[in-house]
Amino acid sequence: MTHTPRRRMCKTRTRQAPPGSPDTPPLPKNSPDPEPTTPLLLTVPQTAKLLQLGLNRVYEMCRTGELPTVNVGKQVRIPRQALERWANPTQ
């Protein structure tokens, strides 16, 4: 008699329909930002990606005070709203 290995059963994940697909209900017209996932405090890599700058340049801007920063322990964070005001000073 030969031993047949048992197949492992894995959980199947249900996938959500992407926004705008026919299965997704439309957002109300007066709804806020459809992706409110942007954190209140951004990391330096997140800020560099948003500003399309290098990490070293963003760290330098934080160190010199050119960008508004908040220190959380030893970590540097950039407040999202302060960054938006910095990027759009006329608004």
URSUL-V198976 format. One record per pair of residues at least 12 apart in sequence whose C-alpha atoms are under 6 Angstrom apart, sorted by sequence separation. I is the first residue (numbers start at 1). J is the second residue. D is the distance in whole Angstrom. If there is no record, write none. Layout:
# URSUL-V198976
i:I j:J d:D
i:I j:J d:D
This chain:
# URSUL-V198976
i:43 j:77 d:5
i:42 j:77 d:5
i:41 j:77 d:6
i:42 j:78 d:5
i:41 j:78 d:5
i:41 j:79 d:4
i:40 j:79 d:6
i:41 j:80 d:6
i:40 j:80 d:5
